[in-house]
Amino acid sequence: MRVATNRRRGTVLYRSGLAAALAYALAAGAATAETAADQADGGEKATSQLEAVTVTAQRREEDVQKVPISITTVEAEKLQNIGAAGADVRALAGRLPSLNIESSFGRTFPRFYIRGLGNADFDLNASQPVSLIFDDVVLENPILKGYPIFDIDHVEMLRGPQGTLFGRNTPAGVVKFDSVRPSPDNEGYARINYGRYGTANLEAAAGGGLSDSVSARASILYQHRDNWVDNTFAGGKNRELEGYNEFAGRVQLLYGGDDFEALFNLHARNLNGTARLFRANIIQPGTNNIVSGFKPDQVSIDGYNSQHLEGWGGSARLKWDFGSVSLFSITGYETVEVYSRGDIDGGYGAVFAPPSGPGVIAFPSESADGLPDHGQFTQEFRLQSNDWGRFDWQAGLYYFDESITIDSFSYDTLAGGGQNGYAQQKQDNTAWAAYASGEYDLTDAWKLRAGLRYTRDEKDFQATRYQSPVGGTPIGPLYANPSASDVSGDLSLAYAASENTNVFFRVARGFRAPSIQGRILFGDTLSVAKEETLTSFEAGIKADLFDRRARLGFTVFDYTVHDQQLTAVGGAANFNRLVNADRSTGRGFELDLEAYLADNLLVTTGLSYNDTKIDDPTLAIQPCGAPCTVLDPAGPVAGTVRIDGNPLPQAPKWIANVTARYSIPVDNGEWYVFTDWSYRGSVNFFLYESKEFKGKSLTEGGLRVGYNWDNARYDLSVYGRNITNQIRVVGGIDFNNLTGFINDPRVWGVEFAVRY
């Protein structure tokens, strides 16, 4: 998804990088629109064209159509529309091919899935196969990955293993955010909106030159929502829920000399609000329907709910230009503290009381998790060739060091919420890697690229239970010290079939280091998953059509994961356990298309298909402790089921979206209408299959109507998100009753923005 500026009319025109299987029909529509536009202009060529999209997917600035990777970009204007109602990073889910994002923590802990590959583990040391890169710095801990999106230049999503150039654990892919850099020109913006539920969003940035060689930029974000959910339980601790206050800021300083550049970044975040709100008995037994009479603005819980986060970080990105080569140094530090407490059972009741209606639970569960101590340090050195003719290369060293302490608490809901359990985990993780890649122009049309990476990863882990919530005794410390080394790489071949058409083939191998699940508050053992590896094959075509009035990208892929790390969540004991599946497979396609159907009408549409499957006849896990209808065959041990052949969790087969922007130019400005729609197919919440814990498909739409003037300097609009108010269960808790949580309801509001 991109933003283009039609300077002839001074309008802002939106573009996206998503497409649909109906690409032929849309392309034909673009051709028809072009012909009509030509006739309207008396035979002259239409002027609305898609501008070239520059990405840094291979650590160089390149035209996205020439990069032999399945990649989608999202520009700032698109982000502003989908985030208008105070949305966090989860708003990107379903709006890029093969991307899903969900969370059982709310705004603080997003879990990313690309092509069905992700991690449903809710522990605070959980590793994810999707790497998130923010301003060239890896954000490894899942809490860091929830940093708000504001003053962003663009987002790139790279599918498939990317280890020869990015991050640590990248078998599934990379989501890369790039902030707007400081500029010597005095420029900035301010945006304020207000809407339903007291939703307020204030965003601003300002920057310019401080001297001939130094520029700076400062940006801030403030988001607020009132508590809009009433707790109807008479003895409830929180009477109103689901509100939040969030602040984030960033300051950048850029020095640019003849042969040296330095970019410094300091940022911070503070959040106070409600943790994920669980709702007992929300699912109708024997189905995946929401129970009749359900009201999104009501809940009945007898426990506490709160969430607090503070974090900050900084980076120094240095570049030395030595003529034929350039040296880059990227140093980053991140730290975050978080405490999140919730009524996990989502209801009220006495111990072992039989369920008898909405909100009543079988047994109480109230817990909290916190990061009282966290620090991440990363250092990367990279040497890159500059214009070496037919051959270009880069090589680098990467170092990662993270130290975390995790506190886990449980509380006795029936005794006034007093603490009755406490456990602590500590983990030190160090990793280093050496990588190199090169590109060689075999001919003017054929280009070969290859890369290798060596990784060494070590973890030192201990866990101690000091207080047991279930009548057990203290235990520990328990220790685990997994380590692994691996050589991964990729090989691609690209062919320029014409000036506007490129074809590529890519094979890549990804690696994820061993993981540890040490959440022993409700159990007595650690579980360690050994390293996983992935081999991916993909082939694609990228083309500019109809004199750049349309752009097409199509990729087919097939991958196999060996020893995939999976998380068996919940169950009767509310205990997480890591397992390795012998194999998992995935195959499908992604299609991107954007086209001007008329000079003032830009339409984008997209579709991805992902068919994932667990391939391990011997793997059996514990299913739900809630009274759910399990569809899997019984396992070899009583109380377990076999999951061979099941799809991966949170892996929808179909993801699609469409956007359209139509403008009506007037004197000194334009009226415009922008709409965006996303579709995510049904998903399994867990590794096993059941009727109740299979989330229905979700379709959400947005609409914005506005007027901008003075060369788009000022903009006034009204907007709506989830305008059809479709409410779905998007995740569940499977150890108690049929407890789930839902997506956000419809929000509407008004926004004013000014740019200079």
N, C-alpha and C positions, 0 to 999 in steps of 0.2 A: 504494500500500500504506500503510495507516494503522494506528494503534493506538488502540483505544477502551478506556475503563475503565468496566466495569460496577460502579458504586459500591455498588449494592444488595447485591452479593455480594463486593465487594472483590477482584474478579479482573481480570486483564489479558487482554483479548481482542484478537486480531490481525485487522487488515483490510488488504486489498491493493487496488490499483487495476488489476488485470489481468482480462481476460475472455476468453471463448471464443466461437466461432461457434455454440456450442450455448446461446446466451444464453436463448433461449425456454424450453428444457427446464429450465435452472437457475432461471429466474424462476418457472416453474411449480412447481418443487420448493420454492422459497421460499414461494410461496403456500400449498402443501400443508402445509409445516411451520408456517406461521402459523396455519392453521386448526386443526391438531392441538394447537398450544400454547394457542390460545384454549379449545379443548374441555377440555384438561387443567386449565386454570385456572378451570373452571366458567363459561366464556363471557367472562371478562374479557380485555381486550386484552393481548397479550404485551408484555413490557417491554424485551426486547433490541432496541435500535435502533442504527443507524449514526449516529454523531455527525457534525455538519457538519465538513468538512475545509477548513481555512483555508490559503491559499497566497498567495505574493507574486509570482506569475508576471507581473503587470503593475505591479510595484513598489508595490502597495497590498495590504492584507490583504483578501482576498475569498474567498467560498465557491467551491471548485473547480468546482462544478456550474454556476456562472454565468460562468466565464471562457471566452471564445470562442477557446480554444486547445486543441489536443490535448495533454493533460498527464497525467502519472502521478506520484504521490508515494510515497515510501517512508519510513516512520516508524522511530524508533529501535529498537523491539523486533524488527522484521523484520530490520534490519541486524545486530542481535546474533545472530540465528539463522543467517543465511547466512555470517557471518564468524566463527563459533564456533571453527573449526579454524585460526585465524590467517590467514584469507583476506584479500587486499588488495582494491582497488576492482574488480578484474576479476570478483569474485564477483557483481556486479550484472548481468553479461552474461546475457541470456536470461530475466531475471526482471522485465523491463519490456518492454512491447511495442516492437518495432522497434529494440531496443538490443543491440548486440554490442560486446564489448571483448576485445582480444587484445594480445599482446606477444611480441616476440622478445628482449626484454631481461629478462624476469622481472618482479619487483616494482617496477621503477623507471620503466618507460616504457609506460604503458597507451595503446593506440590505440582511440579511441571511434568507433563507427559508429552513426548514427541513420538509419533508413529506407534503409540501404545506403550512405550517404554517409560517407566517412572518408578516411584517408590511410594507406597501408601503408608509407610511407617510414620507414626506421629511422635516418635521420640526426638529429642532435641539434638542428638548427634547423628541422625539418619543421613546417610549419603544419598545423593540423587544422580541418576545417569544423565540428567540434563544439566549442563553447566551454565550458570548465569554470569555474564561478564558486564560489569558496569564501569564505563570509562577505562577500559583495558585492564581492570582489576577483577580477578575471580572472587565472587562472593559464594563461599562454599557452604557455610552453615545455613540451614533452611530459614532461620529467622532473618538473616541478612537479605534473603531474596525477596522479602516483602517491602523493600525500600520504595517509597512513593515515586510515581512517574510525574515529573514536572520539568519544564524547560529542557525538553529532550529534542535533539535534532532529528534522530530517527532510531528505529529499532530494526535489527536484522535477526532473523531466525534461520539458522543453518541446520539442515536435517542430516542425520547420519553421523558417524564418528568424525571428530575434528581434532584429534589429539596431536597431530603433527604441527598445529599452529596455536591451539587455544587450550587453556584451562587444565584441570586435573582429570576429572571423571567425565568423559564426553562420549560414551558409546551411543547415546541417543541423539545428541546434538547440542547446539549452543543457542542461547538467546542473548543477544548483545545489545546493550543500551549505550548510546552516545549522547552526552549532554551537549548543548549549544556551547561552542567555544567562545572565549573572549575575542573581541574584534577591536581594531583601532577606531572604528566608527562608533559614535555615540548612538546606541540603540537599546531598545527594551520594549516591554509590554506590561500591561496589567489586565487581569481578567477577574471578574467577580460575578458569581451567580448565587441565586437563592431559589429553593424549591420546597416541595412537599416534605413533611417530617422535619421542617427546620433545616433542611440540607443546605449548607453554605460552603462555598469553595472560593477561596481567594488565592490567586497565583500572580506573581509579579517577578520581573527580572529587569536589571539595568546594567549597562556596561559601556565601556569605551576605552580610549587610549589615555594612559597616565603620562606617557612620554613617547618619544619616537620608537622605542623598542619594548615598552611595557604596556599591556592591556589588562583589564580586569572585568569580571562579571560576577554579580551577586544575584541570587534568585531565592525566592521563598515560596512556601506553600502552607496554607492553613485550611483544614477541612473540619467540618462539624456536622453532626446530625443529632437531633433530639432523640431522647428515648421514646420510641413509638410503640413498644410492645408492653402491654399491661400484664403483670403477674396476678392472676386471679386467686391464687392460693392464699387463704386467710393468714397463714403464719409465714408467708414468704419473706425472705430476708431482703430481696430487692423488689420493690414495687413496680419499677419501670426499668426497661432494658432496651438494648440494641442501639444506644447512642454512643458517640465517640467524639473526641477532640484530638486532632493530629496536627503536628507542626513539623516541618522539615525545611532545611535551608542548605544552600551550597554557595561557596565563595571560590572563585578561580582566579589565578594570576598567571598571565602568559608573558614570557620574555622571548623575544625573537631577535637573534643576531644574524650575521651573515652565514655562519657555519654551525650555530648552536641554537637550540630551542628548548625551553623549559616550561612545562605547564604544571602548576601546583593546584591541588584540589582539596578543600576541606569541607566536610558536610556533616550534618547531624539530623537526628530524628527523635521526636517525643510523641508518644501515643498514650492516651488514657481513654478507656471505654469498656465495652462489653466483650467478653470472650464469646466464642461460638455458642449459640443458643440451641440446646438440644430439646427435643419435644417428644415426650413419651407417647407411645400408642398412636403415632401419627399415621401409621400404615395399616390399611385394612387387611386383616389376616387372610391368607390364601391368594392375595393379589399384590400388585404394586401400586394400588390406588391410594390416594390420601383419604382418610376417613371422612365421612359426610359430616357436615357442620363445622369443619375445621376453619378457624379464624387466624390468619397470619399475625394479627395484632394482639393475640392473647396466648398466654402460656400459664401452666400451673406447676411451679417448682418450689421446693422447700429449702433449697440451698442458696449459697452465695454465687455471684457471678461478677467477675471483674478482670481487667487486663491492663497492664502497664508495661511500657517499653521505653527505654532510653538507649540511644546508640550514637556513635560518631565514628568518623574515619577520615583518612586523608591519603593522598597519593602524590607522587612526584614522577612525572613522565618527561624524560630527558632524551634529546636527540642531538647527536654530533654528525655533521656531514663532512666526510673526508673525500668527497669527489666520487670515486668509483664505488665506494661503500658508505653506508650509514650505520651508526651504532645507536641502539635504543636501550634505555634503562627505565624500567617501570617498577617503582617501589610502592607498596600499598600496606596500610594498616587499618584494621577494622575491629571494633569492639562493640558489644551490645549486651544489655541487661534486660531481662524480661521476666514477668511473673503473670501467669494466666491461670485463673481459678474458675471452675465451672461445675454446675450441677449435671454430672455426666448422665445420670439416669433420666434426666429430663422430666421428672415428675415428683410425686410425693407418695408416702405410704410407710407402713411398718415392715419390719423384717419378715420376709416370706409371706407377706399379705398377698392373696390372690388378686390378680388384675381384675378390675370390674368396670373400667371406664377410662376415658381419656385422662391422662395424667397419673393414674394410679400405677405403681411400680411393684415389681416382685421383691426387690431389695434395694436399699439406698446406695448410691455411689456419688461421692463428691470428692474431687481431687484437684490438685494444682501442680503445675510444673514451672520451674524457673531456671534462668541462667544467671546466677549471681556473679559469675566470673567467666569472661570470654575474651580471647584475643587472637587475632589472625594476622600474620605477617607474610607477605609475599614479595618475592624479588625475581625479576626477569631481565636477562640481558639478551639482546637479539642483534645480530649482524646481518645486514641486508645489502644486496648488490644494487647498483644504480645503472641502468641502461647498459648492460653488458652485451647488447646485441641479441643474438638468437637464444642466449642462455641467461636466465636470472635465477638467483638462489637466495636463501636465507637460512640462518642457523641460530640456535639459541640455547640458553640454560634457564631452567625454571626451578624456584625453590618455594616451598610452602610449609608453614609452621602454624599450627592452631592448638591452643590450649583451652579447654572448656571444663566447667563444673556445672552439673545438672542436679538440681534439687527436685525431688518428687514428694508430694504430701497427699495424704488422704484425711478426710474429716468425717466425723460422726454426725450425720444430719439429724439423727434422732436424739442427739444429746447437745443440742444448741450449736452444732457446727464445730465442736472442739476437735483439735487435731488428734488423730489416732494412728497415724502412720507416717513414717519419714524414711526416705532412702536417698542416697547420693551417689552420683557417678562422676568420675573424673577421667578425662581422655586427653592425651597428648598425641598429636598426629603430625608427623614430618614426612615430607615427600620431596623428591627432586627429580628432574627430568632433563634430558638432553635431546634436542630435536634438530632436524635439518630437512629442507625441501628444496626442490629445484624444478624449473620449467624450461623446456627446450622446444624451440620452433623447428619441427622436423621439416616442414615446408611452409609456404605462406598460408596454407590452409590447415595444416595439421600441427597440433601442439600436444606435447607429452609432459605430464607432471607427476612427480613421485616424492614421497616424504616418509621419514622414519622417525620414531620416537622411542627412547628408552626411559622407563619409569621405575623408580624405587619408592615404595610406600611402606611406612612403619607406624604402628599404633601401640601405645601403652595405655591400658585401660584398667580401672578398678571400680568396683561397686560395693557399697555397704548398705545393708538395711539396719537402721538403728531402732525402728519402732514398727511393729507389724500391725496392719489394720484387720487381719483375719485370724487373730489368736495365735499366730506363729511366733517364733522367737527371732531375735536379731540374728543376722547372718552376715558373714564376710569379714574382711574384704575378700571379694572374689576378683581374680585377675585374668586378663587375656592380653596377649601380645602378638597379634597376627602381623605378618609382613609379606610382601610379594614384590617381585620384579617382573617386568614384561617389556617386550618389544612389539610395538604396534606400528601401523603405517597406512598409506593409501597410494593408489595409482590411478591416474585418470588420463583419458585420451579425448581431446576435443577436436572437432572438425568444423571449419567455417564453410558451410555449404554454399553460402552466398554472403553478400555484404550485410544482409539483415537476418540470416538464419544460421544458428549454431547448434551442433549436435554433440553430445558428450556421453561417455561411459566412465563409470567410477567404481572401483572396488576399494573397500576400506576395512580396517580391523580396529576395533575399539576395546578398551580395557577399563574395568572398575575395580578398585582395590578392595580387600576384605572389609566387611562391616561387622559391627558388634551391636547386639541388642542386649542391654544390661538393665532393663527396667524391672528390677527385682522387688518392687514394692508389693506385688501380688504373686510373686513366684520365687523359687529358690535357686534358679540356675541362669547362667548366661547362655546366649546362643551366638555363635560366630558363623558368618557366611563367608566361604572362601571367595577368591576373586572370580569375576565373571569376564568373559570375552565375547565379542560380537564380530561377526563377519557380514558385511553389507555389500550388496551389488545394486547399482542403480544406473539407469540410462535415461537420457532426456533430450528434449529439443526446446530451444528458445528462439523466438522469431518476432521481429517487428513487421507489422502488416499494414497494408493500405497507406503507404507514405507516412508511417509512424502514427497513424490514427488508432491503431490497436496493437497490443503487445500480448504475446502468448508464451506460456511456459508449461511444459508437460514432463513429468518424471514418473517412471515406474521403478519399483524397488522390491528387493527381496532380502531378508536378513535372517540369520540364525544366531541365537544367543546360547552359549555353552555355560552351564553352571549359573544360570541367572539367579540373582539374589531376589527373593520374594519375602514378603512379610505376611505371616499368618496373624491377623489382627483380632483381638477380642476373644470371642468364645465364652464358655461358661465361667472361666476363671479370670476373665478380663486380663489376659496375659499375652503380650506380643512375643512372637518367636520367628527368628530368621531361618529360612530354608533355602537350599539351592535346588532348582529344577535342573534335571539333566540337560534338557534343551527347551528352548522356546523359539517359535518362528513367527515371522510377520511378512506380509507382502501386500502390495497395493499400488496406488498411484496418487499423484497430486497434480492438479491442473490450475494454472493461473491465467486469467485473461482480464484485460482492461481495454476499454474502447470508447471513443467519442462516437455516440450514435447521432449526434448533431453538434454543432459548434458550442452550444450551451448545455449539452447533456452528456455527462460522463457516467458510464455504468461499469461496474466491476462485479464479477461473480466468481465463485470458487467452489471447488469440491475436492475432497480427499476421501480415499477408501483405504482402510486399514483392517486386514484380516489377521488377527493374532491368535496364537494357540500355544498352550503349555503341552509339551511333549515329554511326559515322564510317567510311565505306567505304574511306577512304584511309589510315587509321591502321594501321601495322604496327610490331611490336616484335620483339626477340630473345626466343625461348623459352628453355627450360631448357638449361643446359649439362650437367645430369645426364642419364643415359640414360632419359628419360621418354617416354611415348607421347603426343605432341602431337595434338590433335584439330582444330586450326584450319588453314585453308588457307594455302598458302605466300604470302609477301608479295612485293612487287616487287623486293626486294633479297635476294640469297642469304643464308640463315640467319635470315630474319625470317618472321613469320606475321601474317596479318590478324586483328584482334580485333573487327571489326564484329559486333554482335549478341550479344557475350558479356555475361554479368552482371558487375556490379561486384565487385571482390574483397572477401572477408569480408562478403558481403551475403546471408545466408540468406533464402530465400523465406518460411519459416515459423519463427516463434518462439512458444512457448506455455509457460504454467506453470499450476500449481495449488497452492494451499495449503489446509490444513484444520487447525482447532484445536478440540479437544473437551475439555471440562473436567468434572470431577466434584466439586462442592462438598462439603466435609466441615467439621466443626467447626474454626473458626479457620484455614481455608485451603482449598486445592483441589489435586486431582491433575489433570494435564493431559497431553495428547498433541498435539504439533505436527509436521506434516509439510509439506515443500515440494518441488516437482518442477519442473524446467525442461527445455524441449526447444528445441534449436537445429538447424535443418535443415542440409543439406549446404552447403558453401561452397567457392568457388574461392579458393585461396591467392594466386593471381597474376592478371594481366590476361588471359593466354592460358588456354586450357583444355587439360588433360591428364588422363589416367586416374589418374595417381599423385598429383598435387597438387590433388586435389579432396577436401577433408575430409569424412568421413562425418558424418551427423547425430550429435548428442551429447545424451544424456539423463542428467541428474544429479538425485539425490534426497537429501533430508536428513530426519532424524527426531530429535525431542527428546521425552523422557519425563521429567516432573518433578513436583515438589511444592513449592508455595509456601504460606507461612503468615504469621500476624500481619499481616493486611491487605496481603499481597504484599510485605512488607518483606524476607523471607528467601526464597530460592529455591535448591533443590538439584535438579540434573537430570543425565541422561546424554544424549549426543548422538552422532550419526553424520553424516558428510558423504560424498557420493558413495557411498551405502550399497550400491549394486549393483556398485561397483568397475568401472564401465565406463571403459575406457581407449581414447582416440582420439588420433590425430595431429591436432593443432590448428594446426600451422603447419609450414613447410618452408624449407629452403635449397636453391635450385635450380641452383647453379653447379657442384656437385661430384657426389656420389652422391645417392641417394634419401634425403637427410637430413631428419629432422623432429624435432619436439618434442611432448610429450604433456601432457595435463591431469593434475591431481593425483589420486593414488589414494585409496582409501577411508581416512578418518580417523575414529576414534571417541574419545570422552573423557568426562570428568565435569566439571561446572561448579558453583560455588557463588557466589551473588550476594547482596548485602545493600544495601538502600536506606534512606535516612533523610530 
